[in-house]
Amino acid sequence: MERVRNCSSGEIGMGYWILNIFGVSHSGNIFTPLLSQLYSFTKNMVSENSEILMGIDCVLETIHKALIWVIDRGGDRDQTIQPLIWMKQYFIIRLRENRHLSYKGKAMSIRQISKKAHLIYSTYSQESAEV
């Protein structure tokens, strides 16, 4: 969150961040809230990475099924990616444009890989064609 007004004191300060984890059915029609928690940079929070990973651990302790984690902002950090790999979790993350990965043994940007990789599924829009 951005800066917010504390109605009790009238002061402006940083608001709380929120971590939401939802389960989605295979059909994509059913969403089930699995975890929702607030955290703050000023209230005993170690890092955003640790909050994401603690949330994942909490869900994994409760649900003993194979899951695919979809992470938007905050997922494209080595501190988040590496533990998911070590835990042998499947994941989809929104990558930063400057992220480099190994493709056929060569370090390449996501943009370069996207142009070379054969995709089973893809979407097309006029906007993406202009990029």
VEXKOL-39495 format. One line per field, with one value per residue (C-alpha): residue number from 1; residue in one letter; chain; z, y, x. Coordinates in Angstrom, 1 decimal, decimal comma, always signed. Layout:
<sites>
k	[NUM ...];
r	[A ...];
c	[A ...];
up	[Z ...];
north	[Y ...];
east	[X ...];
</sites>
This chain:
<sites>
k	[1 2 3 4 5 6 7 8 9 10 11 12 13 14 15 16 17 18 19 20 21 22 23 24 25 26 27 28 29 30 31 32 33 34 35 36 37 38 39 40 41 42 43 44 45 46 47 48 49 50 51 52 53 54 55 56 57 58 59 60 61 62 63 64 65 66 67 68 69 70 71 72 73 74 75 76 77 78 79 80 81 82 83 84 85 86 87 88 89 90 91 92 93 94 95 96 97 98 99 100 101 102 103 104 105 106 107 108 109 110 111 112 113 114 115 116 117 118 119 120 121 122 123 124 125 126 127 128 129 130 131];
r	[M E R V R N C S S G E I G M G Y W I L N I F G V S H S G N I F T P L L S Q L Y S F T K N M V S E N S E I L M G I D C V L E T I H K A L I W V I D R G G D R D Q T I Q P L I W M K Q Y F I I R L R E N R H L S Y K G K A M S I R Q I S K K A H L I Y S T Y S Q E S A E V];
c	[A A A A A A A A A A A A A A A A A A A A A A A A A A A A A A A A A A A A A A A A A A A A A A A A A A A A A A A A A A A A A A A A A A A A A A A A A A A A A A A A A A A A A A A A A A A A A A A A A A A A A A A A A A A A A A A A A A A A A A A A A A A A A A A A A A A];
up	[+0,0 -0,3 +2,3 +4,3 +6,9 +10,4 +11,4 +15,1 +15,1 +11,8 +10,8 +7,4 +7,3 +5,4 +5,1 +5,3 +2,5 +1,9 +0,8 -0,7 -1,8 -3,6 -4,9 -8,4 -9,7 -12,9 -14,8 -13,5 -12,4 -8,6 -6,5 -2,9 -0,5 +1,2 +3,0 +3,5 +5,8 +6,3 +6,9 +7,5 +7,0 +10,4 +12,3 +12,6 +8,9 +7,7 +3,9 +1,3 +0,0 +3,5 +3,7 +0,3 +1,3 +4,7 +3,1 +0,7 +3,5 +5,5 +2,6 +1,9 +5,5 +5,1 +1,6 +0,7 -3,1 -6,1 -6,7 -9,3 -7,7 -9,8 -8,4 -9,8 -8,3 -6,0 -7,6 -9,9 -7,3 -6,8 -3,1 -4,1 -7,2 -5,6 -2,6 -5,0 -7,0 -3,9 -2,7 -6,1 -6,6 -9,9 -10,5 -13,0 -12,3 -14,0 -15,1 -15,3 -18,8 -17,9 -16,4 -18,1 -18,2 -19,6 -23,0 -24,7 -22,6 -23,4 -21,1 -22,9 -22,0 -21,7 -24,8 -26,8 -25,5 -26,2 -29,9 -30,2 -28,0 -29,4 -27,3 -26,9 -26,0 -26,8 -26,9 -29,5 -29,3 -31,5 -28,5 -28,2 -31,9 -31,7 -29,0];
north	[+0,0 +3,6 +6,2 +6,3 +8,5 +7,1 +8,3 +8,0 +10,2 +12,1 +11,2 +10,0 +6,8 +3,7 +1,3 -2,5 -4,8 -7,8 -11,3 -13,2 -16,9 -18,4 -21,9 -22,2 -25,2 -26,9 -25,4 -21,9 -21,3 -21,8 -19,6 -20,6 -18,2 -20,2 -17,4 -13,7 -11,8 -8,2 -7,3 -4,1 -3,0 -1,4 -4,3 -7,2 -8,0 -9,4 -9,0 -9,3 -12,4 -14,0 -13,2 -14,8 -17,9 -18,2 -18,0 -20,7 -22,9 -22,3 -23,5 -26,5 -27,6 -27,6 -28,8 -31,9 -31,8 -30,9 -27,2 -24,7 -21,4 -18,3 -15,2 -11,7 -8,9 -10,1 -13,5 -12,6 -12,4 -15,0 -15,1 -16,3 -18,4 -20,4 -21,7 -22,8 -24,7 -26,3 -27,3 -28,9 -26,7 -25,8 -22,1 -19,5 -16,0 -12,6 -12,0 -8,6 -7,8 -7,7 -11,2 -13,6 -17,4 -20,2 -21,4 -24,3 -23,6 -19,9 -16,9 -14,9 -12,3 -13,2 -11,2 -13,2 -16,5 -15,7 -15,2 -18,5 -20,9 -23,1 -22,6 -25,1 -22,3 -18,6 -15,6 -12,8 -9,3 -6,2 -4,6 -7,5 -7,5 -3,9 -4,6];
east	[+0,0 +0,9 +0,9 -2,4 -4,0 -4,3 -7,8 -7,0 -3,9 -4,4 -0,9 +0,1 +2,2 +2,8 -0,1 +0,0 +0,9 -1,3 -0,5 -3,4 -3,2 -6,2 -6,8 -8,2 -10,0 -8,7 -11,7 -10,8 -14,3 -13,9 -11,7 -11,0 -9,2 -6,4 -4,5 -4,9 -2,6 -1,5 +2,1 +4,1 +7,6 +7,5 +5,9 +8,3 +8,5 +11,8 +11,2 +8,5 +10,3 +10,1 +6,4 +5,7 +7,6 +6,1 +2,6 +3,6 +4,9 +1,7 -0,5 +1,8 +1,5 -2,3 -2,9 -1,0 -1,5 +0,6 +0,2 +1,2 +2,1 +1,3 +3,1 +2,7 +4,8 +7,6 +7,9 +10,8 +13,5 +16,2 +15,2 +11,7 +12,6 +15,5 +13,5 +10,6 +13,1 +14,7 +11,2 +10,5 +7,4 +5,9 +5,4 +4,5 +5,8 +5,6 +9,1 +10,8 +11,8 +15,5 +15,4 +17,9 +17,4 +19,3 +17,9 +19,6 +22,7 +22,9 +21,9 +19,2 +16,7 +13,0 +12,3 +14,9 +13,6 +10,0 +10,9 +12,8 +10,8 +8,1 +5,0 +2,2 -0,2 +0,0 -2,2 -1,9 -3,0 -2,4 -0,6 +1,9 +2,5 +3,7 +6,3];
</sites>
